[in-house]
Amino acid sequence: MTIYCDESGGLNAGAMTFAAAMLTPDAAADIHRRFRAVTGLRGELKGSRISLVERAYLLELFDRAGGRAWVAVATRDSWDGTPGDALPSDLALYAALLNLAVGRWLPETGGVCTDVVIDDGRYDAGILSRVRTEIQAGLGHWGTASLADSQRSEGVQIADVIANSLFNIAVKSPRAHRIEQIIEPMLASKAIRVAELTQVS
């Protein structure tokens, strides 16, 4: 299995979410193939660009394929600190969310080799290389951490839609209520689970 990772938002937008979606590469490719055949999508699949109906269909395909995800969420309103405390930097928050989401998966892998694929689009190559090295250290012999261009990774694009869905819910966007209805069965079945981050060490 592979854990595909992508994030959405930032505390300046009200929340940052980080999805770590577990799928086989073949399942991710099959989901994309079917989604594109039905919707006619061209170009990169992104949660911010698809309709509610398309989002529901994509998440249904993910669920049918046996996909599962941990989503780490940090919201500005629930940040654990006294009034006036400085918010963490975007990078520190990103790294903490990544560690939380991926860390929730590691005990569940049973020691089976698991690769972690991280979107390379948010920061420059040097910064992300250090993030990748930290994740690799955590994986140890369990797998390999790598960076990927989201345009070339079906799994990262699926993780983007999941992260964006939880971002909309966290910031109570105009689409939040409909997205909650779409995602509720997957939350109930624990196909998608949420971990809240309230502090960065």
C-alpha positions in Angstrom: 0.0 0.0 0.0 1.0 3.6 -0.5 0.2 6.6 1.6 -0.5 9.7 -0.6 -0.2 13.1 1.1 -1.5 16.6 0.3 -2.6 19.6 2.3 -5.2 22.4 2.0 -5.4 25.9 3.4 -3.4 27.6 6.1 -4.2 29.2 9.4 -4.5 32.6 7.7 -7.4 31.0 5.8 -8.9 29.7 9.0 -7.6 26.1 9.0 -5.0 23.8 7.5 -5.8 20.2 6.8 -3.4 17.4 5.8 -4.7 14.2 4.2 -2.8 10.9 4.3 -4.7 8.6 2.0 -3.9 4.9 1.8 -4.4 3.2 -1.6 -2.5 0.9 -3.9 -1.1 2.7 -7.0 -3.3 0.5 -9.2 -6.4 1.5 -7.3 -5.5 5.2 -7.5 -5.0 4.9 -11.3 -8.3 3.0 -11.7 -10.2 5.7 -9.7 -8.8 8.4 -11.9 -9.5 6.5 -15.1 -13.2 5.9 -14.2 -13.6 9.5 -12.8 -12.2 11.0 -16.0 -14.2 8.8 -18.2 -17.5 9.7 -16.5 -16.8 13.4 -15.9 -14.7 14.3 -18.9 -12.1 16.0 -16.6 -9.0 17.2 -18.3 -5.9 18.3 -16.5 -5.2 18.0 -12.8 -7.8 16.8 -10.3 -8.1 19.4 -7.5 -10.7 19.7 -4.8 -11.0 23.4 -5.3 -11.9 23.0 -8.9 -14.6 20.3 -9.0 -18.3 20.5 -8.4 -20.1 19.0 -5.4 -21.5 16.1 -7.5 -18.0 15.4 -8.9 -16.6 15.4 -5.4 -19.2 13.0 -4.2 -18.5 10.7 -7.1 -14.7 10.8 -6.5 -15.1 10.0 -2.8 -17.5 7.2 -3.5 -15.0 5.7 -5.9 -12.3 6.0 -3.2 -14.6 4.3 -0.7 -15.5 1.5 -3.1 -11.9 0.8 -3.8 -11.2 0.3 -0.1 -9.3 3.6 0.3 -8.8 4.9 3.7 -7.5 8.2 5.0 -6.3 10.0 8.1 -6.8 13.7 8.0 -4.9 16.0 10.4 -6.7 19.3 11.0 -5.6 22.5 12.7 -8.1 25.4 13.0 -7.2 29.0 14.0 -10.2 29.2 16.3 -9.3 26.1 18.3 -5.6 26.8 18.5 -4.2 25.8 21.9 -2.6 29.0 23.2 -3.3 32.0 25.2 -4.6 35.2 23.5 -1.8 37.0 21.9 0.4 34.0 21.4 2.1 33.9 18.0 0.7 31.4 15.6 3.1 28.7 14.3 4.8 29.3 11.0 3.2 27.7 8.0 6.1 25.3 7.6 6.1 24.3 11.2 2.3 23.6 11.1 2.6 21.7 7.8 5.3 19.5 9.3 3.3 18.8 12.4 0.2 17.9 10.5 2.1 15.6 8.2 3.7 13.9 11.1 0.4 13.5 12.9 -1.4 12.1 9.8 1.3 9.7 8.7 2.1 8.8 12.3 -1.5 7.6 12.8 -1.0 5.2 10.0 2.3 3.6 11.0 1.0 1.5 13.9 -1.8 0.2 11.6 0.5 -1.1 8.9 1.6 -4.1 10.9 5.1 -3.7 9.7 4.1 -4.1 6.1 6.3 -2.1 3.8 4.5 1.2 3.1 5.6 4.0 0.8 4.7 7.6 1.6 4.3 10.0 -1.4 4.2 13.7 -0.5 3.1 16.5 -2.8 6.1 18.7 -3.7 4.2 21.8 -4.6 3.9 23.9 -1.3 7.5 24.7 -0.5 10.8 24.8 -2.3 12.8 21.6 -3.0 15.3 22.1 -0.2 12.7 22.5 2.5 10.7 19.6 1.3 13.8 17.4 1.1 14.3 18.0 4.8 10.6 17.1 5.5 11.0 14.0 3.4 14.1 13.0 5.3 12.3 13.4 8.6 9.4 11.2 7.4 11.9 8.6 6.1 13.5 8.5 9.6 10.1 7.8 11.1 9.4 5.1 8.5 12.7 3.3 9.2 12.6 0.0 7.3 8.9 0.1 6.8 9.0 2.0 3.5 10.3 4.9 1.5 9.3 8.5 1.6 9.4 10.4 -1.7 8.2 13.7 -3.2 5.9 13.8 -6.3 4.6 16.4 -8.6 0.8 16.3 -8.0 0.1 16.5 -11.7 1.8 13.2 -12.2 0.5 11.4 -9.1 -3.1 10.1 -9.1 -2.9 9.3 -5.4 -1.7 12.8 -4.4 -4.6 14.3 -6.4 -7.1 12.1 -4.5 -5.5 13.2 -1.2 -5.9 16.8 -2.4 -9.7 16.3 -2.7 -9.9 14.7 0.7 -7.9 17.5 2.3 -9.9 20.2 0.6 -13.2 18.5 1.7 -12.1 18.7 5.4 -10.8 22.2 4.9 -14.2 23.4 3.7 -15.8 21.8 6.7 -13.3 23.2 9.1 -13.7 26.8 7.9 -17.5 26.4 7.5 -17.4 27.5 3.9 -20.7 28.0 1.9 -20.3 24.4 0.6 -19.5 22.9 4.1 -23.0 21.5 4.8 -23.2 19.7 1.5 -19.6 18.4 1.8 -20.4 17.1 5.4 -23.4 15.2 3.9 -21.1 13.7 1.2 -18.4 12.6 3.7 -20.5 11.6 6.7 -20.8 7.9 5.7 -17.0 7.6 5.3 -16.5 9.2 8.7 -19.1 6.9 10.2 -17.4 3.8 8.7 -13.9 5.2 9.6 -12.8 5.0 6.0 -11.8 8.6 6.7 -10.7 9.6 10.2 -9.8 13.0 11.6 -7.1 13.9 14.1 -7.1 17.4 15.5 -3.8 19.2 16.1 -3.9 21.9 18.8 -0.2 22.5 19.4 3.2 22.4 17.6 6.1 21.2 19.7 
